[in-house]
Amino acid sequence: MADAGGATVAFLWLYIVYCNVFKIAALLFSVASIVASETKDFAFHAGNPISQPATAKDLRYLLYDVNPPEGFNLRRDVYIRMASLVKTLRKEGDWVLVLPPWGRLYHWQSPDIHQVRIPWGEFFSVTSLQANVPVIEYEEFIAESGGPFVDQVLVLQHYAEGWSDGTWEEKVDERPCIERLMYSKDKQGYYRGWFWGYEETRAINVTCLSAQGHASVLAPFMQSNITATSVMLDRAETVLHDHYAGKDYWDTRRSMVFAKHLRIIGDDFRAKYLNSTDEKDHTDYKEDWRLIKAKLGSAKGGPYLSVHLRRKDFIWGHREDVPSLKGAVKKIRSLMKKHVLDKVFVATDADEEELAKLKRMLPEMVRFEPTWEDLDLLKDGGVAIIDQWICAHARYFIGTSVSTFSFRIHEEREILGFDPKTTYNRFCGDSEKECEQPTHWKIVY
């Protein structure tokens, strides 16, 4: 399938270059505005102590990052938590969420592909995100705030003593750092760190914060103790969802619309290799996510089975709920026969050796296999999204236990209106005695 979507991808090269021209123009305009402003008021500049006033509107910025080993789909989950926190902060101030650039993730292992400092717009519709909560790309933050400086970094951590008396309570306290800080002071007294590959970025202050509870537990502390214009929460995965699977959760999740060029490539692949279109599959899609309210069971899906088969670190850890290739193929064939499907789309991170075995055992398997040129354009993250988009449109889906990649497909199919019985399914380990299936988290509008 090396030529899959080739013509579409070529067109999209021009589309993305076209869009980037306007991004650059907007960035230069913002910088010019800042320079003009600073000429009038030399006293204000980025990097001043946190007691300095913000803009005329007292605009404040929330930035965040997560533990480096965390994968693409867990990071998407943390975004939902931070969006909820910003909504809470905005009740008493004008806060904007700064989207952390993508890059250097464990599963993004394609050689010779530059995958650092990738803006969210490469993978998601930023306009759709903004319909839910105010967000900007990191480079927009640099332009608006006057430079690559973060006033205050709060490194989140758990409490060293654990739960008090074994009792759970929500609390936040400034505490000594438990682990070695991943920041170091330079000769000018600024803090250097990873900062998503932006080597020029510096932090003014870095403090450790023990936090226990939902994301919104941070709001009172930040409103009472932090006066900085820009605040970054590192290790943001430490806090929990405010309202998991509630309306606020689903509003944010629904707003995470995949970038249009990725959906176009996925749709082109479906039509070309899987005889699948929105019209035939009853999966009509609207660009404004707020207008999509599909009834469960209304989506039929394309005439193919879709599979997410997680391998690598899952089998290295000898997980009992992950099947062998032989066990997975046996289940796949059983489902194809049951649902009268003669094609199976497979999304997998299997290595070359396992992939070759899988192809021999399952010759009817279909995969999205980009060329190097496609991959250079789409990045590993874009290919993963295309895989998820194709999986989300199948007649029936089966995924891997506790995989966030599979979880995100569950949610996408829930949004599209598929019968839960065709969505919340997983492979069982060859010797697994109790094979509990995924929980159905019903969408809330």
Residue pairs with C-beta under 8 A, 6 or more apart in sequence:
1 269
1 273
1 366
1 367
1 368
1 369
2 369
2 370
2 371
3 371
4 268
4 269
4 272
4 273
4 368
4 369
4 370
5 265
5 268
5 269
5 272
5 374
6 371
6 374
8 264
8 265
8 268
9 265
9 370
9 373
9 374
9 377
9 378
12 261
12 264
12 265
12 377
13 377
15 261
16 261
16 377
19 121
23 121
26 140
27 139
27 140
27 143
30 140
30 143
30 144
31 143
34 143
34 144
34 146
37 44
38 44
38 45
38 146
44 52
44 53
44 146
45 146
45 147
46 145
46 146
46 147
46 148
46 149
47 146
47 147
47 149
47 190
47 202
47 204
49 204
50 151
50 152
50 204
50 205
50 226
50 227
50 228
50 229
51 227
52 229
54 60
54 229
55 144
57 94
58 93
58 94
59 94
59 96
59 144
59 229
60 89
60 93
60 94
60 95
60 96
60 228
60 229
60 230
60 231
61 95
61 96
61 98
61 141
61 145
61 229
61 230
61 231
62 82
62 85
62 86
62 89
62 95
62 96
62 97
62 98
62 231
62 232
62 233
63 98
63 100
63 138
63 141
63 150
63 230
63 231
63 232
63 233
64 78
64 82
64 98
64 100
64 232
64 233
64 234
64 236
65 100
65 194
65 196
65 232
65 233
65 234
65 235
65 236
66 74
66 75
66 78
66 235
66 236
66 237
67 235
67 237
68 104
68 194
69 106
70 78
70 237
71 105
71 106
71 107
71 404
71 405
72 102
72 105
72 107
72 108
72 381
72 384
73 404
73 405
73 407
73 408
74 237
74 404
75 102
75 105
76 256
76 404
76 408
77 404
78 236
78 237
79 99
79 252
79 256
80 241
80 249
80 252
80 253
80 256
81 215
81 236
81 237
81 239
81 240
81 241
81 242
82 97
82 215
82 233
82 236
83 97
83 132
83 133
83 135
83 252
84 215
84 216
84 241
84 242
84 243
84 248
84 249
84 252
85 215
85 216
85 218
85 219
85 239
85 242
86 95
86 96
86 97
86 133
86 134
87 133
87 248
88 215
88 216
88 219
88 242
89 95
89 219
89 222
89 223
90 134
92 223
93 223
95 134
96 134
96 135
96 136
97 133
97 134
97 135
97 136
98 135
98 136
98 137
98 138
98 141
98 230
99 119
99 120
99 126
99 129
99 135
99 136
99 137
99 138
100 138
100 196
101 116
101 117
101 118
101 119
101 120
101 137
101 138
101 196
101 197
101 198
102 115
102 118
102 119
102 120
102 122
102 123
102 196
102 379
102 381
103 115
103 116
103 117
103 118
103 196
103 197
104 115
104 116
104 197
105 115
105 380
105 381
107 349
107 380
107 384
108 115
108 379
108 380
108 381
109 380
110 375
110 380
112 372
113 375
113 376
113 379
113 380
114 376
115 379
115 380
115 381
116 196
116 197
117 196
117 197
117 198
118 379
118 381
119 137
119 138
119 139
120 126
120 129
120 135
120 137
121 137
121 259
122 259
122 379
122 381
122 382
123 258
123 259
123 262
123 381
123 382
123 385
124 256
124 257
124 258
124 259
125 257
125 258
125 259
125 260
126 135
126 137
128 255
128 256
128 257
128 288
128 289
129 135
129 255
129 256
129 257
131 255
131 288
131 289
131 290
132 251
132 252
132 254
132 255
133 252
133 255
136 144
138 196
138 198
141 230
142 148
145 229
145 230
148 195
148 198
148 200
148 201
148 202
149 190
149 201
149 202
149 203
149 204
149 230
150 195
150 201
150 202
150 203
150 204
150 230
150 231
150 232
151 203
151 204
151 205
151 228
151 229
151 230
151 231
152 203
152 204
152 205
152 206
152 207
152 226
152 228
152 230
152 231
152 232
153 183
153 191
153 193
153 203
153 205
153 206
153 207
153 231
153 232
153 234
154 207
154 208
154 209
154 226
154 231
154 232
154 233
154 234
155 177
155 181
155 206
155 207
155 208
155 209
155 234
155 235
156 209
156 210
156 211
156 233
156 234
156 235
156 236
156 238
156 239
157 175
157 177
157 178
157 179
157 208
157 209
157 210
157 211
157 235
157 238
158 178
158 210
158 211
158 212
158 238
159 173
159 175
159 210
159 212
160 175
160 178
160 210
163 169
163 212
168 212
169 212
169 213
170 212
170 213
170 214
170 217
171 210
171 211
171 212
171 213
171 217
172 209
172 210
172 211
172 212
172 213
172 217
172 218
172 220
172 221
173 209
173 210
174 207
174 208
174 209
174 210
174 225
175 208
175 209
175 210
176 208
177 208
178 208
181 206
181 208
182 193
182 194
182 234
183 191
183 192
183 193
183 203
183 206
184 191
184 192
184 193
185 191
185 192
186 192
186 202
188 202
190 202
190 203
190 204
191 202
191 203
191 204
191 205
191 206
192 202
192 203
193 201
193 203
195 201
195 203
203 232
204 228
205 228
209 218
209 221
211 217
211 218
211 238
211 239
213 239
213 240
214 239
214 240
214 241
214 242
215 239
215 240
215 241
215 242
216 242
217 239
218 233
218 239
222 231
241 249
242 248
242 249
243 249
245 441
245 442
245 444
246 444
247 444
247 445
249 444
250 443
250 444
250 445
253 411
253 415
254 289
254 290
254 292
254 415
255 289
257 287
257 289
258 385
258 389
259 382
259 385
260 287
262 378
262 382
262 385
262 386
262 389
263 285
263 389
265 378
265 386
266 368
266 385
266 386
266 389
266 390
266 393
267 277
267 278
267 389
269 368
269 386
269 390
270 276
270 277
270 302
270 390
270 393
271 277
273 343
273 366
274 302
274 303
274 304
274 343
274 345
274 366
274 390
275 302
275 303
275 304
276 301
276 302
276 303
276 304
276 393
276 394
277 302
278 284
278 285
280 300
280 302
281 299
281 300
281 301
281 302
281 393
282 298
282 299
282 300
282 301
282 417
283 299
283 300
283 301
283 393
283 416
283 417
285 292
285 416
286 292
292 415
293 445
294 415
294 416
294 417
295 417
296 414
296 417
296 418
296 419
296 420
296 442
296 443
297 417
297 418
297 419
298 417
299 413
299 416
299 417
299 418
299 419
300 395
301 393
301 394
301 395
301 396
301 418
301 422
302 393
302 394
302 395
303 341
303 342
303 343
303 395
304 341
304 343
304 344
304 345
304 366
304 394
304 395
305 332
305 335
305 336
305 339
305 341
305 343
305 344
305 345
305 394
305 395
305 396
305 397
305 398
306 344
306 345
306 346
306 347
306 390
306 391
306 392
306 393
306 394
306 396
306 397
306 398
306 409
307 328
307 332
307 344
307 345
307 346
307 347
307 348
307 391
307 397
307 398
307 399
308 347
308 348
308 387
308 391
308 397
308 398
308 399
308 400
308 403
308 405
308 406
308 409
309 328
309 346
309 347
309 348
309 350
309 358
309 400
309 427
310 322
310 348
310 349
310 400
310 403
310 405
310 406
311 322
311 348
311 349
311 350
311 351
311 354
312 349
312 350
312 351
314 322
314 400
314 403
315 322
319 401
319 429
320 429
320 431
320 432
321 401
321 402
321 426
321 427
321 428
321 429
321 432
321 435
322 400
322 401
322 427
322 429
323 331
323 427
323 428
323 429
323 430
324 430
325 354
325 357
325 358
325 361
326 361
326 430
327 427
327 428
327 429
327 430
328 427
329 358
329 361
329 362
331 398
331 427
331 428
332 344
332 362
332 398
333 362
335 341
335 396
335 398
336 342
336 344
339 395
339 396
341 395
341 396
342 364
343 364
343 366
344 362
344 364
344 365
344 366
345 365
345 366
345 367
345 368
345 390
345 391
345 394
346 358
346 362
346 365
346 366
346 367
347 367
347 368
347 384
347 387
347 388
347 390
347 391
347 405
348 355
348 358
348 367
350 358
358 365
359 365
368 383
368 386
368 387
368 390
370 378
370 383
375 383
378 386
384 405
388 405
388 408
388 409
388 412
389 412
391 397
391 409
392 409
392 412
392 413
392 416
393 416
395 422
396 422
396 425
397 409
397 410
397 413
397 418
397 422
397 423
397 425
398 425
398 426
398 427
399 405
399 406
399 407
399 409
399 410
399 425
399 426
399 427
399 438
400 406
400 426
400 427
401 426
401 427
406 426
406 438
407 438
409 423
410 423
410 424
410 438
410 441
411 441
413 422
413 423
414 420
414 423
414 441
414 442
414 443
415 443
420 440
420 442
423 440
424 437
424 438
424 439
424 440
425 437
425 438
426 435
426 437
426 438
428 435
429 435
